[in-house]
């Protein structure tokens, strides 16, 4: 057996038991598993270990090194890209060979190929949420200094995030990282996105036997407009009077409501000595998920976290805790008496694979019942109703 050079991050398998002497699409191994996947430019296989499922993508050596570096950097700046765990170099092959290198990433849990969703019957009703998710991902990548260079349906995964949809980047072979992107680079990335998506929508129409006039060729332009609206919201400066400090809090709250953390606020005199220009330096779109993790230790997507924090606040309000000690005890009680028991029940019967999403669906159903009855509904009664109605999710 020929062994490649592997750079593997701690906490993951060595991957030495894989048949690296042959191309991945020729492998015969008990490790291989079938997972939902889209269209790939390069060979991609999935392997299962006790530590989890991993994605192996073969690339020329230089390209694999660039993708690994980009994904490693993005891991520290955003939570919406694949996580790299190993870099492979088949030193016995020419460096420009398709199989000379490989990148191994963690399989992104609870996700599906974006192209599959856009191709399916659910695309029409979910179109706005789908387009918002791609626009939000591009904004977050650009804030992180990432020029993607190949945004396409085939390079995106999606997962349900409470009542929203979250997009995840899985391909960075054409990407570069800079401290800050120029307006020209932002424009170029959006133009590439529009061209790629128009071509893919035309291809999907052809595969479905539809004529080109029925293809949603404007999808990229619609995403661009949502991107521009969100980008301007995040980047605009606020002019306030010196005695209007409350507007700084309002501005930060607005950005947090969009899911973005605020690293710091820059205040600068603006012409008239009584006026101040406020610039908010925005971070990743993880405000609620970071807050939930700090309070409870739970990991969730951004909108899921927002709903869980709302449920926690509701629980604490009913419990009457005020001091920090009482709040800490209340958080523990919420976990042990509300969240964890319900997640256990959900896991036993719910057909989905993400119990946190199931809990959010349950909370949404409980809220609707309470709204209809104009009074609180006990969890047990709300769960029985949710079960009887076939586990309805968000509209």
Secondary structure, DSSP 8 states (H G I E B T S, - for coil): ----EEEE-TTS---TTS-TTS-GGG---TTEE-------SS-EEEEEETTEEEEEEEE-HHHHHHHHHHHHHHHTT-SSB--EEEEEE-TTS-TTSTTSEEEEEE--TT-EEHHHHHHSTTHHHHHHHHHHHHHHHHHHHHHTTEE-S---GGGEEEEEETTEEEEEE---TT-EE-SS--HHHHHHHHHHHHHHHHHHHHHHHHHTT--GGGS-TTHHHHHHHHHHHHHHHHH--EEEETT-HHHHHHHHHHHHHTT--EEEEEEEE-SSTTEEEEEEEE--S-HHHHHHHHHH-----HHHHHHHHHHHHHHHHHHT--SHHHHHHHHHHHIIIIIHHHHHHHHHH-SSS-HHHHHHHHHHHHHHHHHHHTS---HHHHHHHHHHTT-----
